[in-house]
Amino acid sequence: MKELKLWKSIRKSLTDNKKVALLVVADSSNSSPGKQGFKMAVNNDSVLFGTVGGGIMEKDLVIEAADKLKSNSKTFIKTLYHSPADKNVSSGLICGGKQTFIFVFLDESDVAIVNNIISVLETQSESTLCVTNNGITLESNANQPGKLTFNYKNENEFEYREIYGVTDTIYIIGGGHVGLAVSKVMTNLDFFIVIVDHRENIFTMDQNIYAHKKIIASYDKIGDIIKDGNNAYVVIVSPQHIGDEAALRSVINKNVKYIGMMGSKKKIKTVFDNLIESGIEKDLLDKVHSPIGLEIGAQTPDEIAISIAAEIIKIKYSN
């Protein structure tokens, strides 16, 4: 996960006695290249991790962040406008809209809070990351209205809040070649990856260095593993239709964002007919994306994985 890598890079700099400027996109509008929640870290050597939008804007922000690290500032807030004709401070870009950045300056005294943030991300423990003029804190999620919020009064009174530890999670049912390929693609899309197979000691599971969790379990117990939520995605790519049917039966009533099942039209019809005959409502099966993935003529495991990832991205950003 990119957020985890970001905070680990921050910790590495801090433990090496290097100060770090954390840049957070607290707010954005229109076609801004850096969206709300984007983050970037810059240390004394201008070594950076992450992005707040790229281009000349980011280059200038890196220079500014490195320069401000020489001061004793704790935070700094700045808004840039993506239009050279705007009378406000221009970002150097012409895409329209604006971005508000919070600079948070960290040193070795902040290692403890950084460690807490890393722990939240590693354990998927829901908390709220809060950034104010006083720095960063972790809080409970009580009364948090949405994943990202920003309230601004003035440069000394502002609050950015982000729900942390609740990452988009993909549950891949089937640890074979396609499951391995899907894991590889989805790790670059910043998903928390859980892969499940009923077989032990298969080489594709051993080769899967991308999954955050590997689980050996019967396919008819998959539903007990999956957490409901709008950030949960289920991909069924087991090696045979019996596994697909058992897995789909187990997850069909789950409240998740996406369920997809791989298979030929004949196999899908067989699985669906069997489930309907057993009492599963047809309306529930209508929500299953099957054949899985966008139709791009994919044939190899890697191509199939790209088609699945593309469909998930489409669903993720749909209403």
PAKOLVO-277209 format. One line per field, with one value per residue: residue number from 1; x, y, z of N, C-alpha, C, CB in turn. Coordinates in steps of 0.2 Angstrom, whole numbers. Atoms other than C-alpha are relative to their C-alpha. Glycine has a CB too. Layout:
residues N
i = [NUM,...]
n.X = [X,...]
n.Y = [Y,...]
n.Z = [Z,...]
ca.X = [X,...]
ca.Y = [Y,...]
ca.Z = [Z,...]
c.X = [X,...]
c.Y = [Y,...]
c.Z = [Z,...]
cb.X = [X,...]
cb.Y = [Y,...]
cb.Z = [Z,...]
***
This chain:
residues 319
i = [1,2,3,4,5,6,7,8,9,10,11,12,13,14,15,16,17,18,19,20,21,22,23,24,25,26,27,28,29,30,31,32,33,34,35,36,37,38,39,40,41,42,43,44,45,46,47,48,49,50,51,52,53,54,55,56,57,58,59,60,61,62,63,64,65,66,67,68,69,70,71,72,73,74,75,76,77,78,79,80,81,82,83,84,85,86,87,88,89,90,91,92,93,94,95,96,97,98,99,100,101,102,103,104,105,106,107,108,109,110,111,112,113,114,115,116,117,118,119,120,121,122,123,124,125,126,127,128,129,130,131,132,133,134,135,136,137,138,139,140,141,142,143,144,145,146,147,148,149,150,151,152,153,154,155,156,157,158,159,160,161,162,163,164,165,166,167,168,169,170,171,172,173,174,175,176,177,178,179,180,181,182,183,184,185,186,187,188,189,190,191,192,193,194,195,196,197,198,199,200,201,202,203,204,205,206,207,208,209,210,211,212,213,214,215,216,217,218,219,220,221,222,223,224,225,226,227,228,229,230,231,232,233,234,235,236,237,238,239,240,241,242,243,244,245,246,247,248,249,250,251,252,253,254,255,256,257,258,259,260,261,262,263,264,265,266,267,268,269,270,271,272,273,274,275,276,277,278,279,280,281,282,283,284,285,286,287,288,289,290,291,292,293,294,295,296,297,298,299,300,301,302,303,304,305,306,307,308,309,310,311,312,313,314,315,316,317,318,319]
n.X = [4,-4,0,-5,-7,-1,-2,-7,-5,-1,-4,-7,-4,0,-5,-7,-1,2,6,4,6,6,5,6,5,6,6,-2,6,0,-5,-7,-3,0,7,0,-3,-6,-5,-7,-5,-6,-4,-5,-4,5,2,7,4,7,1,5,3,-5,-1,-4,3,-4,-7,-1,2,-6,-5,3,0,-7,-3,3,-3,-6,3,3,7,4,5,1,5,0,4,-2,5,-3,1,-5,4,3,-4,-3,-7,1,-4,-4,4,5,5,6,1,-5,-2,-2,-5,-3,-7,-1,-7,-1,-7,-1,4,7,0,5,7,-1,1,7,3,-2,3,7,0,-2,5,6,4,3,-1,0,-6,2,-6,2,-6,-4,-3,4,2,5,6,5,4,7,3,-3,5,-2,-7,-5,3,-5,3,-5,2,-6,-6,-1,5,2,0,1,1,0,1,-6,0,5,-3,4,-3,2,0,-1,2,-3,-7,-4,-4,4,-1,-6,-1,4,-4,-5,2,4,-4,-2,6,0,5,-2,2,1,1,3,1,1,-6,-6,-6,0,-6,2,1,-7,-3,4,-3,4,6,-1,2,1,4,3,6,5,3,6,-1,-2,4,-2,-6,1,3,4,-2,-1,-7,-2,0,-1,-2,1,-3,-2,-2,6,6,3,-2,4,7,-1,-2,6,6,-2,0,5,4,-5,1,-6,1,-1,-1,-1,-2,-3,3,3,7,3,-1,4,7,0,0,6,6,0,1,7,4,-1,4,-2,4,-3,-2,-7,-5,0,-5,-7,-3,-2,-7,-4,-4,2,-1,-5,-3,-5,-1,-5,2,-2,5,6,0,1,7,3,-2,4,7,1,-1,6,5,-2,2,7,4]
n.Y = [-6,-6,-4,3,-1,-7,-1,4,-4,-6,3,2,-7,-2,4,-2,-7,-5,-3,1,-4,4,-4,3,-4,-1,-2,-1,-1,0,4,0,6,3,0,0,6,2,-2,1,-1,-2,-1,-5,1,0,7,0,6,-2,-6,-5,-2,0,-5,-5,-2,4,-2,-6,1,4,-5,-4,4,1,-6,-1,5,-3,-4,4,0,6,1,-6,2,-4,2,-2,0,3,-5,-5,-6,-1,-5,3,3,5,6,1,5,-3,5,-3,3,-2,5,-2,4,0,3,2,1,5,2,6,0,2,7,4,0,3,7,2,0,6,5,-1,3,7,4,-2,-2,-6,-6,-6,-5,-7,-5,-7,-4,3,7,6,4,6,0,5,-2,-2,-6,-1,0,3,2,-6,-7,-6,-6,-5,-7,-5,3,3,4,4,7,5,6,6,7,4,7,3,0,4,7,5,7,4,7,5,-2,2,-5,-6,-3,-3,-6,-5,-3,-5,-6,-4,-3,-7,-5,-2,4,5,6,7,6,6,6,6,5,-2,1,-1,-4,-7,-3,-1,-5,-6,-5,-7,1,-2,6,6,4,6,1,3,-5,-1,-4,-7,-5,-1,-4,-7,-5,-4,-7,-3,0,7,3,7,3,7,3,7,4,4,-3,2,-5,-6,0,0,-7,-5,1,-2,-7,-3,-4,-5,-6,-2,-4,4,8,2,7,1,6,0,-1,7,1,-5,2,6,-3,-4,4,4,-5,-2,6,1,-5,-7,-4,-2,-7,0,2,-5,-4,3,-2,7,1,-5,-4,-4,4,-2,6,3,8,2,-2,-7,-4,1,-4,-7,-1,0,-6,-5,0,-2,-7,-3,1,-4,-7,-1,-2]
n.Z = [0,1,-7,-4,2,-2,-7,-1,3,-5,-6,1,0,-7,-4,2,-3,5,-1,5,1,3,4,0,4,-4,4,7,3,8,3,-3,1,-6,-3,-7,-3,3,-5,2,-5,2,-5,0,6,5,1,-1,2,1,5,-1,7,5,4,-2,-7,-5,0,-4,-7,-3,-1,-6,-6,-2,-3,-6,-5,-4,-5,-6,1,-1,6,5,5,6,5,7,5,6,5,0,0,-7,-4,-6,1,5,-1,6,4,4,0,-4,-7,-5,-6,-7,-3,-7,-1,-7,0,-5,-2,-4,-5,2,1,-3,3,7,-1,-2,7,3,-3,2,7,0,-3,3,-6,2,-4,4,1,-1,1,-2,-1,-6,3,2,-5,1,-4,2,6,-3,3,6,5,6,0,1,-1,-1,-2,-1,-2,2,1,-7,-3,5,-2,5,-3,5,-3,1,-2,3,7,5,-1,5,-2,6,-1,5,0,6,5,1,-6,-1,5,-3,-6,2,3,-5,-5,3,-1,-7,-4,-4,4,-4,5,-4,4,-5,1,-3,4,7,2,2,-6,-2,4,0,-5,0,-4,-7,-4,3,-5,3,-2,4,4,-3,-6,2,-3,-7,1,3,-4,3,1,7,3,1,7,0,7,-1,5,-2,5,3,-1,-7,-5,1,-3,-8,-2,1,-5,-7,0,4,-4,-3,2,2,5,7,1,7,1,7,3,6,-1,-1,-7,-4,0,-4,-7,-2,0,-7,-6,0,-2,-8,-3,1,5,6,-1,-3,5,5,-2,1,7,3,-1,-4,4,6,6,4,3,-4,1,-4,-6,-1,3,-4,-6,2,1,-7,-3,3,-2,-7,0,2,-5,-6,1,2,-6]
ca.X = [0,7,1,11,26,25,25,39,49,46,51,67,72,67,77,92,90,83,69,54,41,24,13,-5,-18,-31,-43,-44,-57,-61,-47,-33,-20,-18,-34,-39,-29,-14,2,21,36,52,67,83,91,75,73,54,41,23,15,4,0,17,23,31,19,27,44,42,33,48,60,49,47,66,69,56,64,78,66,57,40,27,14,11,-4,-5,-17,-12,-23,-21,-23,-10,-24,-30,-25,-21,-5,-3,3,11,-2,-17,-29,-41,-47,-36,-27,-24,-8,-4,15,18,36,42,58,64,52,37,43,31,15,23,24,6,1,11,3,-15,-11,-3,-17,-31,-37,-49,-44,-44,-28,-30,-19,-21,-9,-3,3,-3,-13,-23,-41,-56,-69,-83,-94,-83,-95,-85,-68,-60,-65,-57,-62,-53,-55,-38,-20,-20,-36,-39,-42,-40,-47,-45,-52,-36,-34,-49,-41,-50,-48,-49,-53,-46,-54,-42,-23,-18,-10,-25,-25,-7,-8,-23,-13,1,-9,-20,-5,0,-18,-15,-28,-26,-25,-32,-30,-39,-37,-42,-26,-10,7,3,18,8,3,21,26,13,23,10,-4,-5,-14,-14,-28,-31,-49,-64,-72,-89,-82,-77,-91,-84,-68,-75,-79,-94,-92,-91,-73,-73,-71,-73,-64,-69,-56,-55,-48,-65,-83,-87,-76,-84,-101,-96,-88,-102,-115,-105,-103,-118,-127,-112,-114,-99,-95,-91,-92,-85,-83,-72,-79,-86,-104,-108,-100,-108,-125,-122,-117,-131,-144,-138,-138,-156,-162,-155,-165,-154,-164,-160,-159,-144,-135,-139,-126,-112,-100,-98,-89,-77,-68,-70,-71,-54,-51,-40,-32,-17,-18,-9,-21,-36,-30,-29,-47,-52,-43,-51,-68,-65,-58,-74,-85,-75,-78,-96,-110]
ca.Y = [0,17,25,12,14,33,32,19,31,45,34,29,48,52,38,44,61,69,81,78,89,80,88,84,89,95,101,101,106,104,96,97,84,81,75,77,65,64,65,67,67,77,76,87,80,83,64,62,48,50,64,79,80,81,93,110,113,98,103,120,113,101,116,126,111,108,126,127,112,124,134,129,129,116,118,129,130,136,136,136,140,131,146,158,171,169,184,172,162,151,133,135,123,127,113,124,122,124,114,117,110,107,106,97,97,82,77,63,68,63,45,38,45,39,22,22,27,13,1,7,3,-13,-20,-11,-4,10,27,45,55,73,87,104,119,109,94,77,66,49,49,38,39,46,58,57,62,55,48,65,82,99,114,130,147,155,150,146,137,123,104,90,73,56,39,28,9,6,2,-4,-23,-36,-54,-65,-83,-95,-94,-100,-91,-79,-76,-72,-60,-51,-49,-41,-29,-24,-20,-6,1,2,-12,-22,-40,-56,-72,-88,-105,-122,-131,-131,-129,-124,-115,-100,-96,-98,-86,-73,-59,-46,-53,-45,-60,-78,-89,-108,-111,-121,-111,-113,-103,-88,-78,-79,-71,-56,-40,-31,-13,-2,-4,-23,-32,-50,-59,-77,-86,-104,-118,-127,-123,-133,-120,-106,-111,-114,-97,-88,-96,-91,-73,-69,-61,-50,-32,-28,-16,-29,-48,-55,-73,-79,-92,-97,-93,-112,-113,-97,-103,-120,-111,-99,-112,-123,-108,-103,-121,-121,-106,-91,-77,-72,-54,-57,-66,-51,-41,-53,-47,-63,-66,-56,-41,-28,-36,-33,-50,-55,-73,-74,-73,-56,-49,-56,-48,-31,-33,-37,-22,-11,-16,-14,4,8,1,10,27,24,31]
ca.Z = [0,-5,12,21,11,13,32,32,21,34,48,40,37,55,63,52,61,45,46,35,27,24,11,12,-2,10,-3,-22,-35,-54,-64,-51,-54,-36,-27,-9,1,-10,1,-2,9,7,18,21,5,-5,-6,-9,-9,-15,-26,-24,-43,-52,-65,-62,-47,-38,-42,-35,-19,-16,-17,-5,7,8,11,25,34,39,49,66,58,63,49,34,23,5,-9,-28,-42,-59,-70,-76,-77,-59,-48,-34,-32,-48,-48,-65,-72,-84,-79,-69,-51,-36,-22,-4,4,22,25,42,47,57,67,78,91,80,78,90,81,64,72,78,60,53,65,61,42,45,56,46,63,59,66,60,54,60,53,61,64,79,68,66,78,78,84,85,71,82,72,56,42,28,23,19,27,28,37,36,45,43,41,60,62,50,51,39,44,35,40,41,42,31,14,-2,0,-14,-9,-22,-22,-31,-29,-46,-61,-63,-44,-44,-59,-51,-35,-44,-54,-38,-27,-39,-37,-18,-13,2,-5,3,-7,-2,-9,-2,-8,2,-5,-22,-31,-37,-19,-14,-28,-23,-14,-17,-6,12,18,12,19,16,18,11,-3,6,21,11,17,35,29,20,29,23,16,1,0,-2,-19,-22,-37,-39,-50,-43,-53,-56,-57,-40,-31,-40,-35,-17,-16,-24,-13,2,-3,-13,2,7,7,-4,-18,-32,-35,-51,-57,-71,-83,-99,-103,-102,-85,-78,-84,-75,-59,-59,-63,-48,-36,-42,-40,-22,-18,-22,-29,-47,-42,-31,-46,-57,-47,-51,-65,-75,-86,-75,-82,-96,-113,-121,-128,-114,-115,-104,-85,-85,-98,-88,-73,-82,-88,-70,-63,-76,-72,-53,-56,-66,-52,-38,-46,-50,-39]
c.X = [4,0,5,7,2,2,6,6,2,3,7,4,0,5,7,1,-1,-7,-4,-6,-5,-5,-6,-5,-6,-7,2,-7,1,5,7,3,1,-6,1,2,7,6,7,5,7,5,6,3,-5,-2,-8,-3,-8,-1,-6,-3,5,1,4,-2,4,7,1,-2,6,5,-2,0,7,2,-3,2,5,-3,-3,-8,-3,-4,0,-5,0,-5,3,-6,3,-2,4,-4,-3,5,3,6,-1,5,5,-4,-6,-7,-7,-1,6,2,3,5,1,7,0,8,2,7,0,-5,-7,1,-5,-7,1,-1,-7,-4,1,-4,-8,-1,1,-6,-7,-5,-3,1,-1,7,-3,6,-3,7,5,4,-5,-2,-4,-6,-5,-4,-6,-2,4,-5,2,8,5,-4,5,-4,5,-3,5,6,2,-5,-3,1,-2,-1,-1,-1,6,-2,-6,1,-5,3,-3,1,0,-1,3,7,4,3,-4,0,6,1,-5,3,5,-2,-3,5,3,-6,-2,-6,4,-2,0,-1,-1,0,-1,5,6,6,0,5,-2,-2,7,3,-3,3,-4,-6,2,-2,-1,-4,-1,-6,-5,-4,-7,0,2,-3,2,6,-1,-4,-5,2,1,7,3,-2,1,1,0,4,3,2,-6,-7,-3,2,-3,-7,0,1,-5,-6,2,1,-5,-5,4,-2,7,-1,0,1,1,2,2,-4,-3,-7,-4,1,-4,-7,-1,0,-6,-6,0,-1,-8,-4,1,-3,3,-4,4,2,7,5,1,6,7,3,3,-2,3,4,-3,2,5,4,6,1,5,-2,2,-5,-7,0,-1,-7,-4,1,-4,-7,-1,1,-7,-5,2,-2,-7,-4,-3]
c.Y = [6,4,-3,1,7,1,-3,4,6,-2,-1,7,2,-3,1,7,5,3,-2,5,-5,5,-4,4,0,1,1,1,-1,-6,0,-7,-4,0,0,-6,-2,3,-1,2,2,1,5,0,0,-7,0,-7,3,6,4,2,1,7,6,2,-4,2,6,-1,-4,5,4,-4,-1,6,2,-4,3,4,-5,-1,-7,-2,6,-2,5,-3,3,-1,-2,4,6,7,2,5,-3,-3,-6,-6,-1,-5,4,-4,3,-3,3,-6,3,-5,2,-2,-1,-2,-4,-1,-6,0,-3,-8,-5,1,-3,-8,-2,0,-6,-6,-1,-3,-7,-5,1,1,7,6,6,4,7,4,7,5,-2,-6,-5,-4,-6,1,-5,3,3,7,2,-1,-4,-2,6,6,5,6,5,7,5,-5,-3,-4,-4,-8,-4,-7,-5,-6,-4,-7,-4,0,-4,-7,-4,-7,-4,-8,-4,3,-3,5,6,4,4,6,5,3,5,6,5,3,6,5,1,-4,-4,-7,-6,-5,-6,-5,-6,-5,3,-1,0,6,7,4,2,6,7,4,6,0,2,-5,-6,-5,-7,-2,-4,6,2,4,7,6,2,4,7,5,4,7,2,0,-7,-3,-7,-3,-8,-3,-7,-4,-4,3,-2,5,6,0,0,7,5,-1,3,8,4,5,5,6,3,4,-4,-7,-1,-7,-1,-7,1,1,-6,-1,5,-2,-6,2,3,-4,-4,4,2,-6,-2,5,7,4,3,7,1,-2,6,5,-2,2,-7,0,6,5,4,-4,3,-5,-3,-8,-2,2,8,5,-1,4,8,2,0,7,6,1,2,8,3,0,5,7,1,2,-6]
c.Z = [0,7,5,-2,1,7,2,-2,5,6,-1,0,7,4,-3,2,-6,1,-7,-1,-3,-3,-1,-5,5,-3,-7,-4,-8,-2,3,-1,6,4,7,3,-2,5,-4,6,-3,6,-1,-7,-6,-3,1,-1,0,-5,3,-7,-5,-3,4,7,5,1,4,8,3,2,6,6,3,3,7,6,4,5,6,-1,2,-6,-4,-4,-6,-5,-7,-4,-7,-6,0,1,6,4,6,-2,-5,1,-6,-5,-3,0,3,7,4,5,6,3,7,0,8,0,6,1,4,5,-2,-2,3,-3,-7,1,1,-7,-4,2,-2,-8,-1,3,-3,6,-1,5,-5,0,0,-1,1,0,5,-2,-1,6,-3,5,-1,-5,2,-4,-7,-6,-6,0,0,2,1,2,1,2,-2,0,7,3,-6,3,-6,4,-5,4,-2,2,-3,-8,-5,0,-6,3,-6,1,-5,0,-5,-4,0,7,1,-4,3,6,-2,-3,6,5,-3,0,7,3,5,-2,5,-5,4,-5,5,0,4,-4,-7,-2,-1,7,4,-3,1,6,0,5,7,4,-5,5,-4,4,-5,-3,3,7,-2,3,7,0,-2,4,-5,-1,-7,-2,-1,-7,0,-7,1,-7,2,-6,-3,2,7,5,-1,3,7,2,-1,4,6,0,-3,4,4,-3,-2,-7,-7,2,-7,0,-7,-2,-7,1,2,8,5,0,5,8,2,1,7,6,0,2,7,4,0,-5,-6,1,3,-5,-5,2,-1,-7,-2,-7,3,-5,-6,-6,-4,-4,3,0,6,7,2,-4,3,6,-1,-1,7,4,-3,2,8,1,-2,5,6,-1,-2,6,3]
cb.X = [-5,-3,-7,-2,1,-6,-6,0,-1,-7,-4,1,-4,-7,-2,0,7,1,0,-3,1,-3,3,-3,-1,1,-4,3,-3,2,1,-1,7,6,-3,-7,-5,1,0,1,1,-1,4,5,3,3,3,-3,0,-3,-1,2,-3,-2,-6,-1,-7,-1,3,-5,-6,3,1,-7,-3,4,-2,-8,2,4,-6,2,-2,-3,-7,7,-7,8,-7,6,-3,-3,-8,4,-6,0,-5,-5,3,2,-4,7,-3,2,2,-6,0,-2,6,-6,6,-5,5,-4,4,-3,3,7,-1,-1,7,-1,-2,6,5,-3,2,7,0,-2,4,6,0,-3,4,-8,7,-6,4,-4,2,-3,-2,-4,5,3,-4,3,-3,-4,0,1,0,6,-2,-1,2,3,-5,4,-4,3,-1,0,5,2,-6,4,-6,6,-6,6,-6,6,-1,-7,7,1,-2,4,-6,7,-8,-3,3,-5,1,-7,-2,6,-3,-7,3,4,-6,-5,6,2,-6,-1,-3,-3,6,-6,6,-7,7,-7,2,1,3,-7,4,-6,-4,5,0,-7,8,-3,-3,-3,-6,7,-6,6,-3,-4,-1,-4,5,0,-7,1,5,-4,5,-8,6,-3,5,-4,4,-6,6,-7,6,-5,5,1,-5,2,8,0,-3,5,7,-2,-1,7,7,-5,-4,7,-3,5,6,6,-6,6,-6,7,-5,1,-3,3,8,1,-2,6,7,-1,0,7,4,-2,3,8,-1,8,-2,-5,-6,0,-2,-6,-1,-1,5,-2,3,4,6,3,-6,5,3,0,2,7,4,7,-1,-2,7,4,-3,2,8,1,-3,6,6,-2,-1,8,5,-3,-6]
cb.Y = [0,4,0,-7,-1,4,-2,-7,2,3,-6,-3,5,0,-7,-1,0,-3,8,-8,6,-4,3,-2,-3,5,6,-6,7,6,1,2,1,4,-6,2,-6,3,-4,5,-6,7,-7,0,-7,5,-5,5,-5,2,-3,5,7,-5,3,6,-1,-7,1,6,-4,-5,4,2,-7,-2,6,0,-6,4,4,3,2,0,-2,2,0,-1,3,-4,7,-8,2,0,0,-6,6,-5,-3,3,-6,-3,-6,2,-6,-1,-7,6,-5,2,0,-3,6,-6,7,-7,6,-1,7,4,-3,3,8,2,-2,6,6,-1,0,7,5,-2,1,-6,0,-1,0,5,-2,1,-1,1,7,-1,-2,-5,4,-7,7,-1,-5,2,6,-5,7,5,-5,0,-1,1,-1,1,0,6,4,6,5,1,-1,0,0,0,-3,3,0,3,-3,3,-3,1,-2,1,-1,1,-3,-4,-3,-1,-5,-5,-2,-3,-6,-4,-1,-4,-5,-1,-4,7,-4,1,-1,1,0,2,-1,-4,-1,-4,-7,2,-3,0,-4,-6,-2,-2,1,1,-7,7,1,-4,3,-6,6,-5,-2,-7,-4,1,-1,-6,-4,-1,4,0,1,7,3,-4,4,-4,3,-3,5,-3,-5,-7,-2,-7,0,1,-7,-5,2,-1,-8,-3,2,-5,-4,-2,5,-6,5,3,-4,5,-4,-1,-3,-6,2,-5,1,7,-2,-5,4,6,-5,-3,6,2,-6,-1,-2,-1,7,-1,4,-5,-6,4,2,-8,5,-6,-1,-3,-3,7,-1,4,3,2,-2,3,-4,2,-3,-8,-1,2,-5,-6,1,0,-7,-4,2,-4,-7,-1,3,-6,4]
cb.Z = [6,-5,3,1,-8,-2,4,-3,-7,1,3,-7,-4,3,-1,-8,3,-7,1,0,-5,6,-7,7,-7,6,3,-3,1,-3,-7,7,-3,5,-2,2,-1,-7,6,-6,5,-4,2,5,0,-6,3,-4,6,7,-7,5,1,-5,-2,-5,0,-2,-7,-2,0,-5,-6,-2,-2,-6,-5,-1,-4,-5,-3,6,-7,7,3,-3,4,-3,1,-2,-1,-1,0,-6,-6,4,2,3,6,-7,1,1,4,-7,3,-4,0,4,-3,5,-4,5,-2,2,1,-3,3,2,3,-7,2,7,-1,-3,6,4,-4,0,8,0,-4,4,7,-4,6,-1,3,2,-6,6,-7,7,1,6,5,-5,5,0,0,7,-5,7,4,-1,-1,-6,-6,-6,6,-7,7,-7,8,5,-2,5,3,-7,6,-5,5,-5,-2,3,7,2,0,-7,7,-6,4,-4,1,-6,7,-4,-6,-2,6,-2,-7,2,4,-6,-5,3,1,-7,-4,1,-5,8,-5,5,-4,2,-4,-3,-7,7,3,-3,-5,-4,5,0,-7,2,-3,-7,0,1,4,-3,1,2,3,4,-7,1,5,-8,0,4,-4,-7,3,3,4,0,6,6,-5,3,-2,0,-2,5,2,2,-5,1,-1,-8,-3,3,-4,-8,0,1,-4,-3,5,0,5,-2,0,-3,4,-3,2,1,5,-5,-7,-4,2,-3,-7,-1,1,-5,-6,0,-1,-7,-4,1,7,-2,4,-6,4,6,-3,0,7,1,1,4,-7,5,-2,0,-4,5,-7,7,-7,-1,5,-3,-7,1,3,-6,-5,4,0,-8,0,4,-5,-6,2,0,-4,-4,-3]
***
